[in-house]
Amino acid sequence: MKIARLLGAAATAVMATGALTALAVPASGQDLLNPDIVPAMQRDLGLTHDQALARLKSEDVASKVTATLSAALGDALGGVTYNAASGKAHVTTTNATLVGKIREAGAEAEVVKFSARQLSSTVDTLNAADKAAPAAITGWGVDDTTNRVTLSVLQGQRAAADTFLTQSGVDKSSITILETASKPTTYANIRGGDAYYIGGSSRCSVGFSTTTGFLTAGHCAALTGGGSLTGSNGASLGSWGTYRFPGADYARVNTNSNWTPVGQMNNGTRVTGSSNAATGTSVCKAGSTTGWTCGTIGAKNQSVRYAEGTVNGMTATNVRSAAGDSGGGFIAGNSAQGILSGGNTSVTYFYPIGAALSATGTTLRLG
């Protein structure tokens, strides 16, 4: 049986550490994990040195198991999270007969009501009703930890959220309404992590090097009229390629001969590939304002309502960031995860790297 073969393969799979980021300038240091990663995880996740190393190792294994199980379960997949306490992937399913197979593959198992495809369909319905949503609603998206779609609304405005849900026609039992203190904003004050400048004033951050330049946030281009680009040393950087914002938040920059894109972050961390790490996995970001900060991956497929328009398909994190970090790269281990878009005082969102690479027709520069 195909699903049994796939689940069996997951049980014996071992994942190489993977993570990423990029720079538009030459950098040194080829260590698989830059020394800055572990101290940042210690500081931001409250871990000891040995705990940080052990977590990175278990997350690598869990990610491999997760990828195989997600493909094997298909419509029966509920969602995937990383359980830091056990060091395992936590995989949910709508089919109770698959619990044993999931456990055999090396993951924790749980039976839930809604499938991942059902929840994604609910998000699609809300996305289609975006223009009718009141200003008090700040966004919505899938939360694998609760097997629900969460809808965020400003404090004291739950009634407005409930009315919107009724009008949209979604199954309210699949929705959790959460109140938030403030609206998300883009961090478009314009290095992975180096600074670059637009029009000689606005500052953003390099996300990931590609074979022809680098990827960054689309709003860094859209909100500045696609102005001229210079690097952190003042030299001409190159030109804008494809970019999009809102709807999505990605941009391609084609660098000129003044710059050599390398597969590293600005602290020397190598970029060895890309992945879609599970909710709960530790993740770090490099930005030109707050530097190297870490946290964990939160809910996915989030629709974030900025003043300039809604961006769909984003991932939430609790990683600290600020204006000027826009475009900076998020990595899990040595695998690229996404490009920093924006957030508020409690959450930072990134646009997934896979979608950005596909939309821009680019390939990561690996270190």
Salt bridges, closest charged atoms under 4 A:
ASP44 OD1 - ARG43 NE 2.77
ASP50 OD1 - HIS49 ND1 3.51
GLU59 OE2 - ARG55 NE 2.65
ASP75 OD1 - ARG117 NH1 2.34
GLU104 OE1 - LYS101 NZ 3.89
GLU108 OE1 - HIS90 ND1 2.84
GLU110 OE1 - HIS90 NE2 2.76
ASP130 OD1 - ARG305 NE 3.13
ASP162 OD1 - LYS172 NZ 3.11
ASP194 OD1 - ARG191 NE 3.49
ASP249 OD2 - HIS219 ND1 2.81
